[in-house]
Amino acid sequence: MRTPHRRDISARQDLIGRELRQLFDGYTSEQVPDDLMRLAERLQSAFEQRDPTPAAEPGPAEPARRETDGE
């Protein structure tokens, strides 16, 4: 089996890139299902109704203290 040439590798990468782009374009142009949209709206409204003050978060950690040997 021979080692592929740089030109062959580049051609394969270009082909894969074009196919991925076509898949991505097809996926992004699909309609979002109604069930998913309703769920997203419910999550967004629940998030907006939440208490805006977050729970107490721990403060920054204190730097570690170096122990000295009897100094």
PEGITA-V662007 format. One record per residue. N is the residue number from 1. RES is the residue in one small letter. PSI is psi in radians with two decimals (999 if undefined). Layout:
n->{N;N}
res->{RES;RES}
psi->{PSI;PSI}
This chain:
n->{1;2;3;4;5;6;7;8;9;10;11;12;13;14;15;16;17;18;19;20;21;22;23;24;25;26;27;28;29;30;31;32;33;34;35;36;37;38;39;40;41;42;43;44;45;46;47;48;49;50;51;52;53;54;55;56;57;58;59;60;61;62;63;64;65;66;67;68;69;70;71}
res->{m;r;t;p;h;r;r;d;i;s;a;r;q;d;l;i;g;r;e;l;r;q;l;f;d;g;y;t;s;e;q;v;p;d;d;l;m;r;l;a;e;r;l;q;s;a;f;e;q;r;d;p;t;p;a;a;e;p;g;p;a;e;p;a;r;r;e;t;d;g;e}
psi->{2.28;2.72;2.29;2.55;2.75;-0.68;-0.71;-0.73;-0.79;-0.71;-0.72;-0.74;-0.72;-0.76;-0.79;-0.75;-0.74;-0.75;-0.71;-0.70;-0.72;-0.74;-0.79;-0.79;-0.70;-0.69;-0.75;-0.30;-0.04;2.64;2.52;2.25;2.56;-0.70;-0.73;-0.67;-0.74;-0.74;-0.75;-0.70;-0.71;-0.74;-0.73;-0.76;-0.64;-0.68;-0.71;-0.48;-0.14;2.72;2.16;-0.33;2.07;2.78;2.69;2.20;2.56;2.51;-3.12;2.57;2.52;2.56;2.56;2.46;2.44;2.26;2.41;2.64;1.42;0.40;999}
